[in-house]
Structures are given as C-alpha cells and as structure tokens.
C-alpha cells in the first residue's frame, strides 16, 4: 500500500545527464508598447548548461551582444527567487524573428511542471524566470519565414523540438534529442535570450513559449493552429497535460472496446486518460488515488470503479474487480511503488497480455523493483511522453471530440485572473482544483 500524498506528475523528461524531480481578473491587457533596442543594453547569449545542440558552435560566442532589434513591453509573471512568489511585472520581450510568431496569450494553464520549476526541481537556469507552457491565444505578428499561421489565427502552443533529429523526422517530437536545451534552456536554440528588464536578463523560452505573460514568442514548429469556434481560453492545456493523458490511452495503449483499464493518479493527466478510455470504448475504468475528492470527481467523469490506495491494496482490489487483472494500467504518478502496483495489476499473458504505461516523471537514476516472472509472463511496461502525439494532428482531433460532446475536458478547468497566479498555484499544489487556467 502506498502511503502519503499520491501526487500526479507531468510526463517524464528523464535523461542520464539531467537531474529532475517532478514531483487578475485584472484590466484587459492591450497591445504591447514598443521601443527601440538602442534605448536598452543589448541582449546577450547564455550558456544553457545542459547539453550542446549539434548545430551550436560549442557556445564559443555565448556572451556576445546580439544584433540590435526592436522589443516590446509586456506583462509577465516573473519568479525572482527559488520557491518564491510570482510577481506581475512589466518587462521587455523581443520582436519575433523570421521563424517566430508573436502570440497574444488569452489563457495559460498551470501544470505540475511549472510547480516543479518554481521549486528548482528542473535543470533550468536560476531566476529571474518566466514559466508557463500551456498557452493559447491569437497570432499578433509573424516573421517572414512563417507560413503555418497568420495574424488573427487562433493557436495552441506545444513543446519545442528541433525538427531534424531521427525522433522528430519520425513523428516522435516529444523524444527530440535536443529536448532539454530547447525547453529548459531559458533561451532560444542559439542561446540568445528573449526577455529582460532594463539591463537584467530574464530567462524565458520555457518549453519554447513562457506563456505566463500577455504576449509570448514561439517558433513555428511549436505552434498549432486551431479552429475559431471554440473558446480559445480553454485550449492551452491541450499543449501538455490533456494530450499527455489522452494520447497515452488513444495513441499508445490502444484499448479495444470492452477492455479494462486502471488509472493511477487522477489529476489532469489521469482525468484526461479516463475521458480517452471512454472514447475508446473501455467498459471497466478504475480510478486509483489517495485523494477522496478526486476519486469522486473521477466517478463523475466516467470511472466505473474507484480505489483509495491509502486505505486498501489497489492490486488486490483491481484483481477482484476484473477477475485476473486490468488489461491496461496507466501510472500518472512519479513513484516506483505505484509503478510496481501498476505492473502487478496486469493479467497473466496469453490473449490479454496486459500493458502498463508510465507517464509519471521521476528523477533520472530512480530505480524500481519488478517481479521478473510477471514480466516474462506476457506483461509489458511502456514509457510515454506527451501521449506519443504529434500536436498538429492530435490536438485538432481532441477538439473535434470535444465539440461532439465526447471529450468534455472543459469540466476539469477552474479559471483564475492573471494576478491570482500564486493562489492558483497553491490550489493546484494542494489538490483543490484539477486544472487551473490563468485568464489574460
């Protein structure tokens, strides 16, 4: 039995060389004011301190002054110290380069990874920083090379990827070889920063966006154009948590109609997995958590059974419900004990051959003990990042399902004014809400 708070974590970003422990309404903000770069100190390049992009020249010029260009004044939630509060400040953001677009953010979801970044659990540069990686909004301006979107288009921002490595060229963007510098480096791929306040560098480009702001820069690759008849403020979580849970079920596990599935950890990722299991036709959907309120919510979202793993042995309970074990399990918790439970809850091999999917992130080097006999008898363990999804393909599919009433993810959402970001963070961290979204 797992003791203590069972917290759902965002998909894993593990690598042998990186240590990770992932566990208002204010007045409308209008168009940004602009000034010329000659009025400020030049931006500089920063060493990402992670691993070097293959096309980067060993960072030999990482402290050179960047070419002068226009910038704009924006409002952003700035973290000034580890574990400290976010403060809404006016800062400077670069104008978009030729391969970038400027997005006016309308809604930005808060994810467990943002909480981990605030606490210093990610391999990122030190504060000051602007986080946020579930942004959605409207294209304000595009660079000359951008053909995918135009001003006025509604968009969701996804993660950044290089587009040239084997994983990217094979349609597996979440497994990009340069994931760390592109998403956690605090700067563009070439090392130049995009944000500052006066002469002070502010680390941005978080997941290629830093959407805790009223405007964000994104590369054409991590911009997803969406239809305009859906409220744009609800769509930000499609870029991370929602597609992670839904994609793990729909793209990776592929349950057939009538299958059984147990979801360990029913935060936003786990709840999205439950919704996807219904879409796939699963008839036995088991929610496992230690938060009674979330288990009650899971019932409302379609779970046929719930198990409080702080009170009963979830493996025994799942076997009692299913007879031999669940056809599929999905572990949305970064805890080796829970992964062991997920594997042990699968049936013996043969025609059913259960699969356990893992999306809960842990620190690299974290080990798990499994029964080799159970693995040998037809069980499979499968790691999954971002639901094995291509954002440009999968996000529109989820939106279509939502419009048909088959994927009501909006019921997970609680809105907060932008200047209540700290309250939203606290409420999410304490499990009071499932998916907070900041409205700008």
Secondary structure, DSSP 8 states (H G I E B T S, - for coil): ---S---B------BTTB------------S-EEE-GGGS---BB---SS---TTS-TTTTTTSB-----EEEEEEEEE-STT--EEEEEEEEE---TTEEEEEEEEEE--HHHHHHHTT-SS---SSB-----EEEEEEEE-TT--S--TT-EEEE-----S-SHHHHTT-GGG-TTHHHHHHSSS-TTSB--EEETTEEEB--GGGT--SBSEEEEEGGGEEEE-SSS-GGG-GGGGTHHHHHHHIIIIII---TT-EEEEE--SHHHHHHHHHHHHHT-SEEEEEES-HHHHHHHHHTT-SEEEETTTS-HHHHHHHHHSS-BSEEEE-B--HHHHHHHHHTB--SSSS--EEEE-----TT------HHHHHTT-EEEE-SGGG--HHHHHHHHHHHHHTTS--GGGGEEEEEGGGHHHHHHHHHTTS-SEEEEE-
